Amino acid sequence: MIKIIGAVFILLSTSWAGFEASKYLSERTKQLRIFKVALQSLEAEIMYGHTPLHEASRKLAKQLQKPVAWFFESFSNKLTSKETTVKDAWEESLEEVWKLTALKSGEYEVLKQFGENLGKHDRVTQQKQILLALTHLEREEEEAQERQKRYEKMTKSLGFLSGLLLIILLL
């Protein structure tokens, strides 16, 4: 009886690990989509609302899901609370929130490069920079979707099957 209970716990825990690994793949795609929506909203605020950057970021933080909302909230706070450049506030916020995301280094570089140009140009040039960043994020999202399609089901199955293997080896 104890062996069966132990086997069930092993199977549940390895299956859970497989589902968590697959969740990471779907979270990456979801967060990329949220960042794209955020940049599109930022473009609208800059181009049509003539909203200051700190205020636009605060609005975005209220509209978006976490951890992207935390990023824009941190960015807005850094812009208003201390004397800093837009580039430095963007990079500091990105570094703070990055470990809470499921995104990879390619996305980090795209967002970091975007932050280097944010607030330096007129509205039209800024719009072009946003469109460039959106294009790069679109490419990263397509790659993330491909990885998700390819590996999501496999990681779930691998978790379950590794649990079965472990049970067989222990019995």
Protein Blocks (a to p, Z undefined) as FASTA:
>chain_A
ZZmmmmmmmmmmmmmmmmmmmmmmmmmmmmmmmmmmmmmmmmmmmmmnopafklmmmmmm
mmmccfklmmmmmmmmmmmmpccdfklmmmmmmmmmmmmpcbdfklmmmmmmmmmmgoka
cfklmmmmmmmmmmmmmmmmmmmmmmmmmmmmmmmmmmmmmmmmmmmmmZZ
